[in-house]
């Protein structure tokens, strides 16, 4: 596995090293020992899968507030998405900065997203699916989000949003009082 830290400290792109033969491909999607070598010691307790039927589907930008913040390991297992991560850590040098990374079944990249970041994605193909590993159990009382069009993050998307949940469409904009998590 190859770990590449992004411009947002502690946010990693994890690339697999597939073995290929006449049967197809085989690769390690997670190895606790290899993650530990780069300082990532997360213990995953829940796995979720997101199935998205239409190109242009947007989900996010979600995060969990304390005490339910969690690390996530995210991989696209079918189709293609643009994954969006926003640094909400008030003590970070990259506070409110955003990165976008293409995840696809073809490139097999995985994201390690630590607690303190908002996360979302936009599907670039029909029938895109993601699988998420979480270090905390789902706690609706601590779930929060920010509006995808918030001027403080200046998100630029490669295609228009065609499908979005009412909940995500009505996420709040950050105010000047927002101090991070």
N, C-alpha and C positions, 0 to 999 in steps of 0.2 A: 504494500500500500504506500502511496505517495501522499504526503500531507503538505498543502500549500496554504500558508496563512494569507488572508486577504488584507486589504488596506484597513479593515476594521479588526483591530487586535482581538485575538482569541476566536475569530470566525475562520474556519478552515474549509477548504475544498479538499475532499479525499478522493483520490483516483485509484482505481483498482488495477491490478496487474493480471488480466485474463490469461488463462491457459486455453489454447485452441487446438482442436484436432478434428477428425472426421465426424465426431459426435456432436460438436458444437463448442460452446464456451463453458468454462468454469472459473469462478473468481470468488475471492473472500470478500464479503460485504462488510464484515466487522470482525475485528480481532482485538480483544481487550488488551493483550500484551503489546501489540503495535501502537494502539492508542496511548497506552501508558508511557511509551518511549518519548512521545512528544508532549507529555504532561496532561493528557486528557484521561481522567479517571472516573468518568460518568458510569453510573449503574442504571441501566434502563429497566423500567418497571411496566411500561405500557407500549403497545404497538398499535398504531392506527393506520388506516388506508383511506385515501381520498380518490374517488372515481368521478371524473368530470367528462360529460358527454360531448360538449361543444367547444370548438376553438373559440377563444375570446372569453372564456370563463375566468372570473377573478375571485380569489378568496384571500381575505386578509384586510388589513395588516393587523394581526393579532399578537398579543403577548399576555403573559400571566404576571400579575403583581405579587409581591411578597405576601405571605410566606410560600406561595405556590409557584414561584418561578422555576423553570426547568430548562435543562439542556435538551436539544433535539438533534437527531440524526435523520436527515431527509434525503430520499432518493426517488427519482422518477423511474418507475418500472415499466411504463407504457406511454408512448407519445413523447411530447416535448413541452416544456414550460420555461418561462422566464421567472426565476425565483428572486424574491425581493427581500432584503434584510435591512433593517434600520437600527442603528445603535441608539438605545434609549438609556444607556448607563450615564448618569449625571457626572460621574467622576472621569469619564473617558475623554481622551483627546479628540475622538471622532464622534462625540455626542451629536446626534441628529443626522449624521452622514448615512448615506444609503449606498448599497451595492446591489447590482443585479447580476445573476449568474444563470446561464442556460443549463438546465438539467434535462437529460433525455434518456430514453432506454438505450439509445445508440452510444452516447458518450459515457454512460455508466458512472458519472460523477455523483458524489454524495456530499452533502453539506453537514458540517458539525456546527450547530448554532447554539452558543451558550446562553444561559439565562441573561436577561437584560436587553434582549433584542426583540423587535417586532418582526414578524415574518408573514409573508404572503406570496402568492404566485398568480401568474396569468398563463392560461394554456395557449400554446401555439399550434396545437393539433387537436382534432377530435379524439375522444376516448383516451385522454391522458390520465394516468394514475400515479399517485405518489404514495410512498410508505414512510411513516414517521415512527421513530423510536423516541420515547419520552422518559425522562428521569423522575417525573412526578406524575401522580394520578390526576386525571381531569377533575378540576374543582371549579364549577361554574361561577361561584362567588368571587373568584379571583381573576376571571377572564376579562380582558380589556382589549381595546384596539384604538387605532387612529385612522382617520380618513385617508384613502389612497391619494387624494388630490390635495393633501395638506401642503400649503405653500412653504412650510418650514423644511420639508424634505425634498421638494422639487423633483418628484419622480417623473421620469420620462419612459413611457411604455412603447414598445415597437409596433403594437397593433391596438385597435380600439377594444374596449371592454364591451362585450355583447351580452354576457350573462353575469349577474351579480345578485347576491342575496340582499333582501331589504335591510337586514341587519348590518351588512358591510357597507351598503350605500349610506346608512345613517350613522356610521361611526363618527365620533366627534373629531373636530379639528383641534390641534394643540393650541392652547392659549399661551400668552406670555407667562402665565403662572405655572405652566408645566415645567417641572424641574427634573424630570427623569425618574428612573426607577433604580 
